[in-house]
Amino acid sequence: MEGSGPSHLQVAYIIQQETFNNELQEEKKNKALQEELETITPSYHEFYQSHEADVSRTEEESLSNVLLSPNTSSCLRRHENQEGFNQEENLTLSGAEERE
């Protein structure tokens, strides 16, 4: 039966070599991915900070535009006048209730 094919040791050796080569290839891929991640991460953080600053600036500009627009000013004055009217009405009503 000897000589009819590779021995068990030869088969085990071939399997071990294939496993080693596969692990080596995976290690190379992981190293390349890690290097790419290390390159991309600072760019991502820079982009994110820039985006946050843009969002903050846009929100401030929008709020300023709303508060400074003529329509908003007249609405605020009407609201303030209405609040003043409601306070006077409440004082009048509470005074009437006290007299009863």
C-alpha positions in Angstrom: 0.0 0.0 0.0 3.0 2.2 0.3 3.7 4.4 -2.7 0.0 4.5 -3.7 -0.4 8.1 -2.6 0.8 10.8 -0.2 1.2 9.7 3.4 -0.9 11.1 6.3 2.1 13.3 7.3 2.3 14.7 3.8 -1.4 15.5 3.7 -1.2 17.1 7.2 1.8 19.1 6.0 0.0 20.4 2.9 -3.1 21.3 5.0 -0.9 23.1 7.5 0.8 25.1 4.7 -2.5 26.1 3.2 -3.8 27.2 6.6 -0.6 29.2 7.2 -0.9 30.9 3.7 -4.5 31.8 4.3 -3.8 33.3 7.7 -0.9 35.2 6.2 -3.1 36.7 3.5 -5.8 37.6 6.1 -3.1 39.3 8.2 -2.0 41.3 5.2 -5.6 42.4 4.4 -6.2 43.4 8.0 -3.0 45.4 8.1 -4.0 47.2 4.9 -7.4 47.9 6.3 -6.0 49.2 9.6 -3.7 51.6 7.7 -6.6 52.8 5.6 -8.7 53.3 8.8 -5.8 55.3 10.4 -5.7 57.5 7.3 -9.5 58.0 7.1 -10.2 58.6 10.8 -8.6 62.1 11.1 -10.3 63.2 7.8 -13.7 62.0 9.2 -13.2 63.9 12.5 -12.2 67.1 10.5 -15.3 66.7 8.3 -17.5 66.1 11.3 -16.3 69.1 13.2 -16.7 71.3 10.0 -20.2 70.0 9.6 -21.1 70.7 13.2 -19.8 74.3 12.9 -21.8 74.7 9.7 -25.0 73.5 11.4 -24.4 75.8 14.4 -23.7 78.8 12.1 -26.8 78.0 10.0 -29.0 77.7 13.1 -27.7 81.0 14.4 -28.3 82.8 11.1 -31.8 81.3 10.8 -32.6 82.5 14.3 -31.2 85.9 13.7 -33.2 86.2 10.4 -36.4 85.2 12.2 -35.8 87.6 15.1 -34.8 90.5 12.9 -37.5 90.1 10.2 -40.2 92.9 10.2 -43.0 90.3 10.3 -41.5 88.7 13.5 -41.2 92.1 15.1 -44.8 93.0 14.5 -45.9 89.5 15.7 -43.8 89.9 18.9 -45.4 93.4 19.5 -48.9 92.0 19.0 -48.0 89.1 21.4 -46.6 91.5 24.0 -49.7 93.7 23.6 -52.0 90.6 24.0 -50.1 89.5 27.1 -50.5 93.0 28.6 -54.2 92.9 27.8 -54.6 89.5 29.4 -52.8 90.7 32.5 -55.0 93.8 32.8 -58.1 91.6 32.2 -56.9 89.2 35.0 -56.4 92.1 37.4 -59.9 93.4 36.6 -61.5 90.0 37.0 -59.6 89.3 40.3 -60.7 92.7 41.6 -64.3 92.0 40.7 -64.1 88.6 42.5 -62.7 90.2 45.6 -65.7 92.6 45.7 -68.2 89.8 45.6 
